Amino acid sequence: MSSVNYAQSNTPAFYFLAWASFAIASIGTIIGLYYLEANLAVKGFFTMSYLFSVSSCFVVAKVIRDKQEQGNVIKRIEDARTEEFLSKYTDPAKL
């Protein structure tokens, strides 16, 4: 009744792609803000909005990951209880 749980991991290429795309997007935003023909208050507003969006994306990703890990822990606990129950009542030596 035991099942094998394989650890999920990403490849180094995927990590590189994620960080490279983040860096390119950030650099593009900085360049766009630099060349934007607007006063400093508007540039500041766009900068703060961008930084808030980036931090919100990290928080959402963390919340989703934490919820998934919590579900995995709960499933492992339920599987262990089921395994204990079945081994207790299906083993004739323990009856």
N, CA, C and O atoms as a CHARMM CRD file, in Angstrom:
* protein
*
  380
    1    1 MET  N      0.81400  -1.19100   0.00000 PROA 1      0.00000
    2    1 MET  CA     0.00000   0.00000   0.00000 PROA 1      0.00000
    3    1 MET  C      0.86000   1.25900   0.00000 PROA 1      0.00000
    4    1 MET  O      0.34000   2.37400  -0.03600 PROA 1      0.00000
    5    2 SER  N      2.17800   1.07300   0.04100 PROA 2      0.00000
    6    2 SER  CA     3.03300   2.24900   0.04300 PROA 2      0.00000
    7    2 SER  C      3.23100   2.73600  -1.38400 PROA 2      0.00000
    8    2 SER  O      3.25600   1.95300  -2.33300 PROA 2      0.00000
    9    3 SER  N      3.36700   4.01900  -1.50600 PROA 3      0.00000
   10    3 SER  CA     3.58300   4.60900  -2.81800 PROA 3      0.00000
   11    3 SER  C      4.88000   5.39600  -2.78500 PROA 3      0.00000
   12    3 SER  O      5.28800   5.90700  -1.74200 PROA 3      0.00000
   13    4 VAL  N      5.51100   5.48300  -3.92100 PROA 4      0.00000
   14    4 VAL  CA     6.77200   6.19200  -4.02500 PROA 4      0.00000
   15    4 VAL  C      6.47500   7.63600  -4.39600 PROA 4      0.00000
   16    4 VAL  O      5.77400   7.90800  -5.37200 PROA 4      0.00000
   17    5 ASN  N      7.01400   8.56000  -3.60900 PROA 5      0.00000
   18    5 ASN  CA     6.87300   9.98000  -3.91000 PROA 5      0.00000
   19    5 ASN  C      8.20500  10.49100  -4.43800 PROA 5      0.00000
   20    5 ASN  O      9.21200  10.47300  -3.73000 PROA 5      0.00000
   21    6 TYR  N      8.20400  10.93600  -5.65800 PROA 6      0.00000
   22    6 TYR  CA     9.40800  11.47500  -6.24800 PROA 6      0.00000
   23    6 TYR  C      9.46800  12.96900  -5.98400 PROA 6      0.00000
   24    6 TYR  O      8.46700  13.67500  -6.10600 PROA 6      0.00000
   25    7 ALA  N     10.64200  13.43700  -5.62400 PROA 7      0.00000
   26    7 ALA  CA    10.81800  14.86700  -5.38400 PROA 7      0.00000
   27    7 ALA  C     10.75700  15.59400  -6.71900 PROA 7      0.00000
   28    7 ALA  O     11.40400  15.20400  -7.69100 PROA 7      0.00000
   29    8 GLN  N      9.97800  16.64100  -6.74000 PROA 8      0.00000
   30    8 GLN  CA     9.86100  17.42500  -7.95700 PROA 8      0.00000
   31    8 GLN  C     10.91000  18.52700  -7.91500 PROA 8      0.00000
   32    8 GLN  O     10.99200  19.28200  -6.94700 PROA 8      0.00000
   33    9 SER  N     11.69800  18.61100  -8.95600 PROA 9      0.00000
   34    9 SER  CA    12.68600  19.67900  -9.02400 PROA 9      0.00000
   35    9 SER  C     12.76100  20.18000 -10.45700 PROA 9      0.00000
   36    9 SER  O     12.45500  19.46500 -11.41100 PROA 9      0.00000
   37   10 ASN  N     13.17400  21.41600 -10.57000 PROA 10     0.00000
   38   10 ASN  CA    13.29800  22.03400 -11.88200 PROA 10     0.00000
   39   10 ASN  C     14.73400  21.89400 -12.37300 PROA 10     0.00000
   40   10 ASN  O     15.66500  21.72600 -11.58500 PROA 10     0.00000
   41   11 THR  N     14.88900  21.96700 -13.66800 PROA 11     0.00000
   42   11 THR  CA    16.21500  21.86100 -14.25700 PROA 11     0.00000
   43   11 THR  C     16.95200  23.18900 -14.11600 PROA 11     0.00000
   44   11 THR  O     16.32100  24.23400 -13.95400 PROA 11     0.00000
   45   12 PRO  N     18.27700  23.15700 -14.17700 PROA 12     0.00000
   46   12 PRO  CA    19.03700  24.41100 -14.14100 PROA 12     0.00000
   47   12 PRO  C     18.66700  25.34700 -15.29400 PROA 12     0.00000
   48   12 PRO  O     18.70200  26.56800 -15.14000 PROA 12     0.00000
   49   13 ALA  N     18.31500  24.78200 -16.43700 PROA 13     0.00000
   50   13 ALA  CA    17.91200  25.61600 -17.57200 PROA 13     0.00000
   51   13 ALA  C     16.62900  26.38400 -17.26800 PROA 13     0.00000
   52   13 ALA  O     16.47800  27.53600 -17.67400 PROA 13     0.00000
   53   14 PHE  N     15.70800  25.74400 -16.55400 PROA 14     0.00000
   54   14 PHE  CA    14.46100  26.42500 -16.19900 PROA 14     0.00000
   55   14 PHE  C     14.73000  27.56100 -15.21000 PROA 14     0.00000
   56   14 PHE  O     14.15200  28.64100 -15.33400 PROA 14     0.00000
   57   15 TYR  N     15.61000  27.32000 -14.22500 PROA 15     0.00000
   58   15 TYR  CA    15.98100  28.39300 -13.29300 PROA 15     0.00000
   59   15 TYR  C     16.61300  29.56100 -14.04200 PROA 15     0.00000
   60   15 TYR  O     16.29600  30.72300 -13.78600 PROA 15     0.00000
   61   16 PHE  N     17.51300  29.23700 -14.97100 PROA 16     0.00000
   62   16 PHE  CA    18.14800  30.29200 -15.75900 PROA 16     0.00000
   63   16 PHE  C     17.11700  31.06800 -16.55600 PROA 16     0.00000
   64   16 PHE  O     17.16500  32.29700 -16.59900 PROA 16     0.00000
   65   17 LEU  N     16.18900  30.36900 -17.18600 PROA 17     0.00000
   66   17 LEU  CA    15.15200  31.02900 -17.97100 PROA 17     0.00000
   67   17 LEU  C     14.31800  31.95900 -17.09700 PROA 17     0.00000
   68   17 LEU  O     14.00900  33.08100 -17.49800 PROA 17     0.00000
   69   18 ALA  N     13.95500  31.49600 -15.91100 PROA 18     0.00000
   70   18 ALA  CA    13.12900  32.31000 -15.01600 PROA 18     0.00000
   71   18 ALA  C     13.85900  33.58200 -14.59600 PROA 18     0.00000
   72   18 ALA  O     13.29800  34.67600 -14.67100 PROA 18     0.00000
   73   19 TRP  N     15.10300  33.44000 -14.15700 PROA 19     0.00000
   74   19 TRP  CA    15.83200  34.61900 -13.69200 PROA 19     0.00000
   75   19 TRP  C     16.24600  35.52600 -14.85300 PROA 19     0.00000
   76   19 TRP  O     16.26200  36.74700 -14.70100 PROA 19     0.00000
   77   20 ALA  N     16.57700  34.95200 -15.99700 PROA 20     0.00000
   78   20 ALA  CA    16.93800  35.77700 -17.15200 PROA 20     0.00000
   79   20 ALA  C     15.74300  36.58400 -17.63900 PROA 20     0.00000
   80   20 ALA  O     15.88400  37.76400 -17.95800 PROA 20     0.00000
   81   21 SER  N     14.57900  35.96900 -17.70100 PROA 21     0.00000
   82   21 SER  CA    13.39300  36.71200 -18.14200 PROA 21     0.00000
   83   21 SER  C     13.02600  37.78900 -17.13000 PROA 21     0.00000
   84   21 SER  O     12.58400  38.87100 -17.51600 PROA 21     0.00000
   85   22 PHE  N     13.20300  37.50800 -15.83500 PROA 22     0.00000
   86   22 PHE  CA    12.94600  38.52500 -14.81200 PROA 22     0.00000
   87   22 PHE  C     13.91200  39.69900 -14.97400 PROA 22     0.00000
   88   22 PHE  O     13.50600  40.85800 -14.88600 PROA 22     0.00000
   89   23 ALA  N     15.18400  39.39800 -15.21100 PROA 23     0.00000
   90   23 ALA  CA    16.18000  40.45600 -15.38800 PROA 23     0.00000
   91   23 ALA  C     15.90100  41.28100 -16.63900 PROA 23     0.00000
   92   23 ALA  O     15.99400  42.50800 -16.60200 PROA 23     0.00000
   93   24 ILE  N     15.56300  40.63100 -17.73500 PROA 24     0.00000
   94   24 ILE  CA    15.26700  41.35200 -18.97900 PROA 24     0.00000
   95   24 ILE  C     14.04600  42.24700 -18.80800 PROA 24     0.00000
   96   24 ILE  O     14.04400  43.38900 -19.26800 PROA 24     0.00000
   97   25 ALA  N     13.00800  41.73700 -18.14900 PROA 25     0.00000
   98   25 ALA  CA    11.80700  42.54500 -17.91900 PROA 25     0.00000
   99   25 ALA  C     12.11300  43.73700 -17.01900 PROA 25     0.00000
  100   25 ALA  O     11.61800  44.83800 -17.26000 PROA 25     0.00000
  101   26 SER  N     12.91900  43.52900 -15.99300 PROA 26     0.00000
  102   26 SER  CA    13.26200  44.62800 -15.08600 PROA 26     0.00000
  103   26 SER  C     14.11000  45.68200 -15.78400 PROA 26     0.00000
  104   26 SER  O     13.87100  46.88000 -15.63000 PROA 26     0.00000
  105   27 ILE  N     15.08900  45.24100 -16.54200 PROA 27     0.00000
  106   27 ILE  CA    15.94100  46.18200 -17.27000 PROA 27     0.00000
  107   27 ILE  C     15.12400  46.94400 -18.30700 PROA 27     0.00000
  108   27 ILE  O     15.30300  48.15000 -18.47200 PROA 27     0.00000
  109   28 GLY  N     14.23800  46.25500 -19.00000 PROA 28     0.00000
  110   28 GLY  CA    13.37500  46.93200 -19.97100 PROA 28     0.00000
  111   28 GLY  C     12.48200  47.97300 -19.32000 PROA 28     0.00000
  112   28 GLY  O     12.26000  49.04300 -19.88600 PROA 28     0.00000
  113   29 THR  N     11.97200  47.66800 -18.14300 PROA 29     0.00000
  114   29 THR  CA    11.13200  48.63300 -17.43000 PROA 29     0.00000
  115   29 THR  C     11.94900  49.84200 -16.99900 PROA 29     0.00000
  116   29 THR  O     11.48800  50.97700 -17.11800 PROA 29     0.00000
  117   30 ILE  N     13.15700  49.60800 -16.50000 PROA 30     0.00000
  118   30 ILE  CA    14.01700  50.72200 -16.07700 PROA 30     0.00000
  119   30 ILE  C     14.36600  51.60900 -17.26300 PROA 30     0.00000
  120   30 ILE  O     14.33100  52.83400 -17.15200 PROA 30     0.00000
  121   31 ILE  N     14.70200  51.00400 -18.39300 PROA 31     0.00000
  122   31 ILE  CA    15.01900  51.78700 -19.59600 PROA 31     0.00000
  123   31 ILE  C     13.78900  52.56500 -20.06000 PROA 31     0.00000
  124   31 ILE  O     13.88700  53.73500 -20.42900 PROA 31     0.00000
  125   32 GLY  N     12.63200  51.90300 -20.03700 PROA 32     0.00000
  126   32 GLY  CA    11.40400  52.58700 -20.43300 PROA 32     0.00000
  127   32 GLY  C     11.07900  53.75700 -19.52800 PROA 32     0.00000
  128   32 GLY  O     10.64100  54.80400 -20.00600 PROA 32     0.00000
  129   33 LEU  N     11.28500  53.60200 -18.23000 PROA 33     0.00000
  130   33 LEU  CA    11.04000  54.71100 -17.30100 PROA 33     0.00000
  131   33 LEU  C     12.03700  55.84800 -17.50800 PROA 33     0.00000
  132   33 LEU  O     11.68700  57.02000 -17.37200 PROA 33     0.00000
  133   34 TYR  N     13.27400  55.49900 -17.83500 PROA 34     0.00000
  134   34 TYR  CA    14.28800  56.52500 -18.05400 PROA 34     0.00000
  135   34 TYR  C     13.93600  57.39000 -19.27200 PROA 34     0.00000
  136   34 TYR  O     14.08300  58.61200 -19.22900 PROA 34     0.00000
  137   35 TYR  N     13.48300  56.77100 -20.33300 PROA 35     0.00000
  138   35 TYR  CA    13.16500  57.50700 -21.55500 PROA 35     0.00000
  139   35 TYR  C     11.73300  58.02800 -21.60200 PROA 35     0.00000
  140   35 TYR  O     11.34800  58.67000 -22.57900 PROA 35     0.00000
  141   36 LEU  N     10.94800  57.76900 -20.58300 PROA 36     0.00000
  142   36 LEU  CA     9.57200  58.24900 -20.53200 PROA 36     0.00000
  143   36 LEU  C      9.56400  59.77100 -20.41600 PROA 36     0.00000
  144   36 LEU  O     10.23600  60.34600 -19.55900 PROA 36     0.00000
  145   37 GLU  N      8.80300  60.40300 -21.28000 PROA 37     0.00000
  146   37 GLU  CA     8.72200  61.86700 -21.25100 PROA 37     0.00000
  147   37 GLU  C      7.60300  62.28700 -20.30900 PROA 37     0.00000
  148   37 GLU  O      6.50100  62.63300 -20.73500 PROA 37     0.00000
  149   38 ALA  N      7.91200  62.24600 -19.02600 PROA 38     0.00000
  150   38 ALA  CA     6.95100  62.63900 -17.99800 PROA 38     0.00000
  151   38 ALA  C      7.74200  63.22500 -16.83300 PROA 38     0.00000
  152   38 ALA  O      8.95700  63.05500 -16.73200 PROA 38     0.00000
  153   39 ASN  N      7.01400  63.92200 -15.95200 PROA 39     0.00000
  154   39 ASN  CA     7.71600  64.51200 -14.81600 PROA 39     0.00000
  155   39 ASN  C      8.11000  63.43100 -13.81200 PROA 39     0.00000
  156   39 ASN  O      7.72700  62.26900 -13.94700 PROA 39     0.00000
  157   40 LEU  N      8.87400  63.83000 -12.81300 PROA 40     0.00000
  158   40 LEU  CA     9.42900  62.88200 -11.85500 PROA 40     0.00000
  159   40 LEU  C      8.35000  62.19300 -11.02900 PROA 40     0.00000
  160   40 LEU  O      8.51700  61.03400 -10.64700 PROA 40     0.00000
  161   41 ALA  N      7.25300  62.88000 -10.74900 PROA 41     0.00000
  162   41 ALA  CA     6.17600  62.28300  -9.95400 PROA 41     0.00000
  163   41 ALA  C      5.54400  61.10500 -10.69700 PROA 41     0.00000
  164   41 ALA  O      5.24900  60.07700 -10.08700 PROA 41     0.00000
  165   42 VAL  N      5.33900  61.24100 -11.97700 PROA 42     0.00000
  166   42 VAL  CA     4.75300  60.15600 -12.77300 PROA 42     0.00000
  167   42 VAL  C      5.72900  58.98500 -12.85700 PROA 42     0.00000
  168   42 VAL  O      5.32700  57.83000 -12.71500 PROA 42     0.00000
  169   43 LYS  N      7.00400  59.27600 -13.08600 PROA 43     0.00000
  170   43 LYS  CA     8.00700  58.20800 -13.12400 PROA 43     0.00000
  171   43 LYS  C      8.08800  57.49300 -11.77600 PROA 43     0.00000
  172   43 LYS  O      8.22300  56.27000 -11.72500 PROA 43     0.00000
  173   44 GLY  N      8.00700  58.25000 -10.69700 PROA 44     0.00000
  174   44 GLY  CA     8.02700  57.65000  -9.36600 PROA 44     0.00000
  175   44 GLY  C      6.82100  56.75900  -9.13100 PROA 44     0.00000
  176   44 GLY  O      6.93900  55.68300  -8.54500 PROA 44     0.00000
  177   45 PHE  N      5.65400  57.21200  -9.59400 PROA 45     0.00000
  178   45 PHE  CA     4.44500  56.40200  -9.45200 PROA 45     0.00000
  179   45 PHE  C      4.57800  55.09200 -10.21400 PROA 45     0.00000
  180   45 PHE  O      4.24900  54.03000  -9.68600 PROA 45     0.00000
  181   46 PHE  N      5.05900  55.15900 -11.45000 PROA 46     0.00000
  182   46 PHE  CA     5.22900  53.93800 -12.23800 PROA 46     0.00000
  183   46 PHE  C      6.27800  53.00900 -11.61200 PROA 46     0.00000
  184   46 PHE  O      6.12000  51.78900 -11.62800 PROA 46     0.00000
  185   47 THR  N      7.34200  53.59200 -11.06600 PROA 47     0.00000
  186   47 THR  CA     8.37200  52.78100 -10.41300 PROA 47     0.00000
  187   47 THR  C      7.81000  52.05500  -9.19800 PROA 47     0.00000
  188   47 THR  O      8.03900  50.85800  -9.02800 PROA 47     0.00000
  189   48 MET  N      7.08000  52.77000  -8.36000 PROA 48     0.00000
  190   48 MET  CA     6.48700  52.14800  -7.17300 PROA 48     0.00000
  191   48 MET  C      5.45100  51.09100  -7.56700 PROA 48     0.00000
  192   48 MET  O      5.36300  50.04100  -6.93100 PROA 48     0.00000
  193   49 SER  N      4.67900  51.36500  -8.60100 PROA 49     0.00000
  194   49 SER  CA     3.69500  50.38000  -9.06500 PROA 49     0.00000
  195   49 SER  C      4.38500  49.11900  -9.56800 PROA 49     0.00000
  196   49 SER  O      3.92900  48.00700  -9.30000 PROA 49     0.00000
  197   50 TYR  N      5.47600  49.29200 -10.29200 PROA 50     0.00000
  198   50 TYR  CA     6.21900  48.14100 -10.79700 PROA 50     0.00000
  199   50 TYR  C      6.80100  47.32400  -9.64400 PROA 50     0.00000
  200   50 TYR  O      6.68900  46.09800  -9.63100 PROA 50     0.00000
  201   51 LEU  N      7.41700  47.99600  -8.68200 PROA 51     0.00000
  202   51 LEU  CA     8.00400  47.28600  -7.54500 PROA 51     0.00000
  203   51 LEU  C      6.93700  46.57400  -6.72300 PROA 51     0.00000
  204   51 LEU  O      7.16700  45.46800  -6.23500 PROA 51     0.00000
  205   52 PHE  N      5.77800  47.19600  -6.56600 PROA 52     0.00000
  206   52 PHE  CA     4.69000  46.55000  -5.84200 PROA 52     0.00000
  207   52 PHE  C      4.19500  45.31800  -6.60100 PROA 52     0.00000
  208   52 PHE  O      3.88500  44.29400  -5.99200 PROA 52     0.00000
  209   53 SER  N      4.12100  45.41700  -7.91900 PROA 53     0.00000
  210   53 SER  CA     3.69800  44.26600  -8.72600 PROA 53     0.00000
  211   53 SER  C      4.68900  43.10800  -8.59900 PROA 53     0.00000
  212   53 SER  O      4.28300  41.95200  -8.47700 PROA 53     0.00000
  213   54 VAL  N      5.97000  43.41200  -8.62700 PROA 54     0.00000
  214   54 VAL  CA     6.99200  42.37000  -8.50300 PROA 54     0.00000
  215   54 VAL  C      6.90500  41.69600  -7.13900 PROA 54     0.00000
  216   54 VAL  O      6.92900  40.46900  -7.04800 PROA 54     0.00000
  217   55 SER  N      6.80500  42.49500  -6.07700 PROA 55     0.00000
  218   55 SER  CA     6.72800  41.89400  -4.74100 PROA 55     0.00000
  219   55 SER  C      5.44100  41.09000  -4.57900 PROA 55     0.00000
  220   55 SER  O      5.44400  40.05200  -3.91800 PROA 55     0.00000
  221   56 SER  N      4.34700  41.55200  -5.16800 PROA 56     0.00000
  222   56 SER  CA     3.08600  40.80200  -5.10000 PROA 56     0.00000
  223   56 SER  C      3.19800  39.47200  -5.82700 PROA 56     0.00000
  224   56 SER  O      2.64800  38.47200  -5.36700 PROA 56     0.00000
  225   57 CYS  N      3.89800  39.44100  -6.94900 PROA 57     0.00000
  226   57 CYS  CA     4.09200  38.17900  -7.68000 PROA 57     0.00000
  227   57 CYS  C      4.87200  37.17600  -6.84400 PROA 57     0.00000
  228   57 CYS  O      4.53400  35.99200  -6.82600 PROA 57     0.00000
  229   58 PHE  N      5.91200  37.63100  -6.15100 PROA 58     0.00000
  230   58 PHE  CA     6.67400  36.72800  -5.28900 PROA 58     0.00000
  231   58 PHE  C      5.82200  36.20200  -4.14100 PROA 58     0.00000
  232   58 PHE  O      5.90900  35.02500  -3.79000 PROA 58     0.00000
  233   59 VAL  N      5.00100  37.06500  -3.55700 PROA 59     0.00000
  234   59 VAL  CA     4.14700  36.63700  -2.44300 PROA 59     0.00000
  235   59 VAL  C      3.11400  35.61900  -2.91800 PROA 59     0.00000
  236   59 VAL  O      2.87800  34.61700  -2.24300 PROA 59     0.00000
  237   60 VAL  N      2.50000  35.86500  -4.06800 PROA 60     0.00000
  238   60 VAL  CA     1.50600  34.91900  -4.60000 PROA 60     0.00000
  239   60 VAL  C      2.16100  33.56800  -4.88700 PROA 60     0.00000
  240   60 VAL  O      1.59100  32.52400  -4.57000 PROA 60     0.00000
  241   61 ALA  N      3.34700  33.58200  -5.48000 PROA 61     0.00000
  242   61 ALA  CA     4.04700  32.32300  -5.75900 PROA 61     0.00000
  243   61 ALA  C      4.35900  31.57700  -4.46400 PROA 61     0.00000
  244   61 ALA  O      4.22700  30.35400  -4.41100 PROA 61     0.00000
  245   62 LYS  N      4.77000  32.29300  -3.42400 PROA 62     0.00000
  246   62 LYS  CA     5.06900  31.65800  -2.14200 PROA 62     0.00000
  247   62 LYS  C      3.81100  31.08100  -1.50800 PROA 62     0.00000
  248   62 LYS  O      3.84400  29.97200  -0.97500 PROA 62     0.00000
  249   63 VAL  N      2.71000  31.81100  -1.55700 PROA 63     0.00000
  250   63 VAL  CA     1.46100  31.32900  -0.96600 PROA 63     0.00000
  251   63 VAL  C      0.98800  30.05900  -1.67500 PROA 63     0.00000
  252   63 VAL  O      0.54800  29.11000  -1.02500 PROA 63     0.00000
  253   64 ILE  N      1.07600  30.04100  -2.98800 PROA 64     0.00000
  254   64 ILE  CA     0.66300  28.85800  -3.75300 PROA 64     0.00000
  255   64 ILE  C      1.56200  27.66900  -3.41200 PROA 64     0.00000
  256   64 ILE  O      1.07800  26.55200  -3.22500 PROA 64     0.00000
  257   65 ARG  N      2.87600  27.91400  -3.33300 PROA 65     0.00000
  258   65 ARG  CA     3.80200  26.83200  -2.99200 PROA 65     0.00000
  259   65 ARG  C      3.54800  26.30500  -1.58100 PROA 65     0.00000
  260   65 ARG  O      3.55300  25.09400  -1.35900 PROA 65     0.00000
  261   66 ASP  N      3.32400  27.21300  -0.62900 PROA 66     0.00000
  262   66 ASP  CA     3.06000  26.79300   0.75200 PROA 66     0.00000
  263   66 ASP  C      1.78600  25.96300   0.84900 PROA 66     0.00000
  264   66 ASP  O      1.73800  24.98000   1.58800 PROA 66     0.00000
  265   67 LYS  N      0.76000  26.35500   0.11000 PROA 67     0.00000
  266   67 LYS  CA    -0.49800  25.59900   0.13500 PROA 67     0.00000
  267   67 LYS  C     -0.29000  24.20700  -0.45400 PROA 67     0.00000
  268   67 LYS  O     -0.82100  23.22700   0.06800 PROA 67     0.00000
  269   68 GLN  N      0.47500  24.11500  -1.52900 PROA 68     0.00000
  270   68 GLN  CA     0.74100  22.81900  -2.14500 PROA 68     0.00000
  271   68 GLN  C      1.55100  21.92800  -1.20100 PROA 68     0.00000
  272   68 GLN  O      1.26000  20.73900  -1.07400 PROA 68     0.00000
  273   69 GLU  N      2.56200  22.49300  -0.53700 PROA 69     0.00000
  274   69 GLU  CA     3.36000  21.70600   0.39900 PROA 69     0.00000
  275   69 GLU  C      2.52800  21.25200   1.58700 PROA 69     0.00000
  276   69 GLU  O      2.71200  20.13800   2.07900 PROA 69     0.00000
  277   70 GLN  N      1.61400  22.09900   2.05600 PROA 70     0.00000
  278   70 GLN  CA     0.73900  21.72000   3.16000 PROA 70     0.00000
  279   70 GLN  C     -0.14400  20.54600   2.74900 PROA 70     0.00000
  280   70 GLN  O     -0.35500  19.62100   3.53300 PROA 70     0.00000
  281   71 GLY  N     -0.65600  20.58200   1.52900 PROA 71     0.00000
  282   71 GLY  CA    -1.46100  19.47300   1.02900 PROA 71     0.00000
  283   71 GLY  C     -0.66300  18.18800   0.94800 PROA 71     0.00000
  284   71 GLY  O     -1.18700  17.11200   1.23800 PROA 71     0.00000
  285   72 ASN  N      0.60600  18.28600   0.55500 PROA 72     0.00000
  286   72 ASN  CA     1.46100  17.09700   0.48600 PROA 72     0.00000
  287   72 ASN  C      1.69800  16.50900   1.87200 PROA 72     0.00000
  288   72 ASN  O      1.70200  15.28900   2.03200 PROA 72     0.00000
  289   73 VAL  N      1.89500  17.36400   2.87500 PROA 73     0.00000
  290   73 VAL  CA     2.11600  16.88100   4.24200 PROA 73     0.00000
  291   73 VAL  C      0.86400  16.19500   4.76800 PROA 73     0.00000
  292   73 VAL  O      0.94300  15.11900   5.36100 PROA 73     0.00000
  293   74 ILE  N     -0.29000  16.81600   4.55000 PROA 74     0.00000
  294   74 ILE  CA    -1.54900  16.22800   5.01600 PROA 74     0.00000
  295   74 ILE  C     -1.78600  14.88200   4.33600 PROA 74     0.00000
  296   74 ILE  O     -2.24000  13.93700   4.98100 PROA 74     0.00000
  297   75 LYS  N     -1.48400  14.78600   3.03900 PROA 75     0.00000
  298   75 LYS  CA    -1.66500  13.52100   2.32400 PROA 75     0.00000
  299   75 LYS  C     -0.74200  12.44700   2.88700 PROA 75     0.00000
  300   75 LYS  O     -1.15400  11.29500   3.02700 PROA 75     0.00000
  301   76 ARG  N      0.50200  12.80500   3.21200 PROA 76     0.00000
  302   76 ARG  CA     1.42400  11.82100   3.78000 PROA 76     0.00000
  303   76 ARG  C      0.94500  11.33700   5.14500 PROA 76     0.00000
  304   76 ARG  O      1.07800  10.15600   5.46800 PROA 76     0.00000
  305   77 ILE  N      0.39000  12.24200   5.94500 PROA 77     0.00000
  306   77 ILE  CA    -0.13900  11.84200   7.25600 PROA 77     0.00000
  307   77 ILE  C     -1.32000  10.89400   7.08100 PROA 77     0.00000
  308   77 ILE  O     -1.40900   9.87500   7.76600 PROA 77     0.00000
  309   78 GLU  N     -2.23000  11.23100   6.16000 PROA 78     0.00000
  310   78 GLU  CA    -3.38300  10.35600   5.90600 PROA 78     0.00000
  311   78 GLU  C     -2.93700   8.99700   5.37700 PROA 78     0.00000
  312   78 GLU  O     -3.49200   7.96900   5.76500 PROA 78     0.00000
  313   79 ASP  N     -1.94300   8.98600   4.49800 PROA 79     0.00000
  314   79 ASP  CA    -1.43100   7.71400   3.97800 PROA 79     0.00000
  315   79 ASP  C     -0.81300   6.87100   5.08900 PROA 79     0.00000
  316   79 ASP  O     -0.98700   5.65300   5.11900 PROA 79     0.00000
  317   80 ALA  N     -0.09400   7.52100   6.00000 PROA 80     0.00000
  318   80 ALA  CA     0.51500   6.77800   7.11100 PROA 80     0.00000
  319   80 ALA  C     -0.55400   6.19600   8.02400 PROA 80     0.00000
  320   80 ALA  O     -0.42700   5.05900   8.47800 PROA 80     0.00000
  321   81 ARG  N     -1.59900   6.95600   8.29700 PROA 81     0.00000
  322   81 ARG  CA    -2.68600   6.44200   9.13600 PROA 81     0.00000
  323   81 ARG  C     -3.38800   5.26900   8.46100 PROA 81     0.00000
  324   81 ARG  O     -3.69900   4.26900   9.10800 PROA 81     0.00000
  325   82 THR  N     -3.63500   5.39200   7.17000 PROA 82     0.00000
  326   82 THR  CA    -4.27700   4.30600   6.43000 PROA 82     0.00000
  327   82 THR  C     -3.39600   3.06800   6.43500 PROA 82     0.00000
  328   82 THR  O     -3.88000   1.95600   6.64500 PROA 82     0.00000
  329   83 GLU  N     -2.11100   3.25800   6.20500 PROA 83     0.00000
  330   83 GLU  CA    -1.16900   2.13300   6.20200 PROA 83     0.00000
  331   83 GLU  C     -1.14000   1.44700   7.56500 PROA 83     0.00000
  332   83 GLU  O     -1.12700   0.21900   7.64400 PROA 83     0.00000
  333   84 GLU  N     -1.13000   2.23700   8.63300 PROA 84     0.00000
  334   84 GLU  CA    -1.12600   1.66200   9.98200 PROA 84     0.00000
  335   84 GLU  C     -2.41800   0.89000  10.24800 PROA 84     0.00000
  336   84 GLU  O     -2.38600  -0.20800  10.80200 PROA 84     0.00000
  337   85 PHE  N     -3.54500   1.46300   9.85300 PROA 85     0.00000
  338   85 PHE  CA    -4.83900   0.81200  10.05700 PROA 85     0.00000
  339   85 PHE  C     -4.90300  -0.51200   9.30900 PROA 85     0.00000
  340   85 PHE  O     -5.30800  -1.53200   9.86700 PROA 85     0.00000
  341   86 LEU  N     -4.49900  -0.48700   8.03900 PROA 86     0.00000
  342   86 LEU  CA    -4.55200  -1.70800   7.23300 PROA 86     0.00000
  343   86 LEU  C     -3.59100  -2.77200   7.75200 PROA 86     0.00000
  344   86 LEU  O     -3.93400  -3.95400   7.78000 PROA 86     0.00000
  345   87 SER  N     -2.40500  -2.36800   8.15900 PROA 87     0.00000
  346   87 SER  CA    -1.45000  -3.36600   8.65800 PROA 87     0.00000
  347   87 SER  C     -1.91100  -3.94900   9.98600 PROA 87     0.00000
  348   87 SER  O     -1.62200  -5.10700  10.28800 PROA 87     0.00000
  349   88 LYS  N     -2.61700  -3.16600  10.77100 PROA 88     0.00000
  350   88 LYS  CA    -3.09800  -3.63600  12.07500 PROA 88     0.00000
  351   88 LYS  C     -4.21500  -4.66200  11.92100 PROA 88     0.00000
  352   88 LYS  O     -4.25800  -5.64400  12.66300 PROA 88     0.00000
  353   89 TYR  N     -5.11300  -4.44800  10.97500 PROA 89     0.00000
  354   89 TYR  CA    -6.28500  -5.30700  10.85200 PROA 89     0.00000
  355   89 TYR  C     -6.19200  -6.35000   9.74400 PROA 89     0.00000
  356   89 TYR  O     -7.09400  -7.17500   9.59800 PROA 89     0.00000
  357   90 THR  N     -5.12700  -6.32500   8.97100 PROA 90     0.00000
  358   90 THR  CA    -4.98400  -7.34400   7.92800 PROA 90     0.00000
  359   90 THR  C     -3.89200  -8.35000   8.25100 PROA 90     0.00000
  360   90 THR  O     -3.78400  -9.37700   7.58100 PROA 90     0.00000
  361   91 ASP  N     -3.08700  -8.07700   9.26100 PROA 91     0.00000
  362   91 ASP  CA    -2.02800  -9.00100   9.66000 PROA 91     0.00000
  363   91 ASP  C     -2.59400  -9.99700  10.67500 PROA 91     0.00000
  364   91 ASP  O     -2.93800  -9.60100  11.78800 PROA 91     0.00000
  365   92 PRO  N     -2.69700 -11.28300  10.31400 PROA 92     0.00000
  366   92 PRO  CA    -3.28700 -12.26700  11.23100 PROA 92     0.00000
  367   92 PRO  C     -2.48400 -12.43900  12.51900 PROA 92     0.00000
  368   92 PRO  O     -3.04800 -12.83800  13.53800 PROA 92     0.00000
  369   93 ALA  N     -1.20600 -12.15300  12.49800 PROA 93     0.00000
  370   93 ALA  CA    -0.38900 -12.31600  13.69800 PROA 93     0.00000
  371   93 ALA  C     -0.76000 -11.29700  14.77000 PROA 93     0.00000
  372   93 ALA  O     -0.56400 -11.55200  15.95900 PROA 93     0.00000
  373   94 LYS  N     -1.29300 -10.14900  14.36600 PROA 94     0.00000
  374   94 LYS  CA    -1.64500  -9.10300  15.32400 PROA 94     0.00000
  375   94 LYS  C     -3.06800  -9.23600  15.83800 PROA 94     0.00000
  376   94 LYS  O     -3.45400  -8.51600  16.76000 PROA 94     0.00000
  377   95 LEU  N     -3.85000 -10.12600  15.27400 PROA 95     0.00000
  378   95 LEU  CA    -5.23900 -10.29700  15.71900 PROA 95     0.00000
  379   95 LEU  C     -5.35700 -11.12500  16.92600 PROA 95     0.00000
  380   95 LEU  O     -6.46500 -11.35300  17.41300 PROA 95     0.00000
